[in-house]
C-alpha cells in the first residue's frame, strides 16, 4: 500500500500542470517543478522508510505479537478463494 501511495500524486500533478498559466514574462515552471520534486521525493523517502521499518524493523517489546486467529485465517481463505474463482478466465 505504501509503495502505491508514492504513485498517487501522478494524476493530480498532470492535471495541475494543465491549469498553470504560462503566459507573460514572469511565468516560470522551474520553481513549481523544484518544489514538486522536493516534496515528492521527500514524502517518497519517508514512506519507503516507514515501509522498511514495518517489514524489516526490530520487534517492539511493548506490542504483543500473535499468529492469525481462526476467524482471520478463514476470512483470508475466503478472500483468496473468491479472488481465485473470479480470476479464472471463462
N, C-alpha and C positions, 0 to 999 in steps of 0.2 A: 504494500500500500504506500509506504513512504517513497519507494522508488517511483511509483506512478505520480505522486504528488509533485515531483520535480518537473514533470512534463505538463502539468495543468496550466501554467501561465502561457502556453504557446498560442492558443486561440485568442484569448483576450489581448495579448500583445499585438498580434497581427491586426485585430480589429481596432486597437488603439492607434496604431501607426496610420491606419487609413483615415483617421479623423484629425491628425495633426496638420495644421495649416503650414505649408512650406512656401508660402508666398511672402515676398518682402525681403528687405536686406538683413533683418535680424533673425530670420528663421534659420535655425541650425539644428540638425538632427544629432550632432555629436554629443551634446550634454545629455540628451534624452537617452541615447544608446549607452553612454557611460554609466549613468545612474541605473538603467535597466540591468546591465550586465553585472554591476557591482552587487546590486540587491539579489539578482537571480543566482549568481554564483555563491554568495554568502548563505542564502537560505538553502541552496542545494547542499552546501558543505555541512550545515547544521543538521539537515535531515539525514544525510548519509552517516554522520557521526552518531546520531540517535539510533539509526537502524543497526549500525555496527555494535553499539553498546548493548542494544536489546538482544541481538542474536548471539554475540560472542563475548559479552562482558562477564565480569565475575558475578557469581550468585550473591545476592544480598542476604544477610543473616536475619533481617527483620521481616522478610517476605516469605511466608510459608509456600513451599512448592509441593505439589502432589500430581499424580497422574490423572488422566481423564476419568471422570465418573462413568457409570454405566449409561446414564442418560446422555451425557456428552458424546460418548462413543456411538450410541445408537443414532443420534442426530447426524453425526458425521457420516455414518454408513448410509443413512437415508439420502443425505445430500449428494454423496458421491455416486450412489446408485442412480438417483434421478438424473444427475448430470451425465452419467454414462449412458443411460437409456435414451435421453434426448440428443445425445451426441452421435448416436449411431445413424448413419445415412439410411434413408428409406429406399 
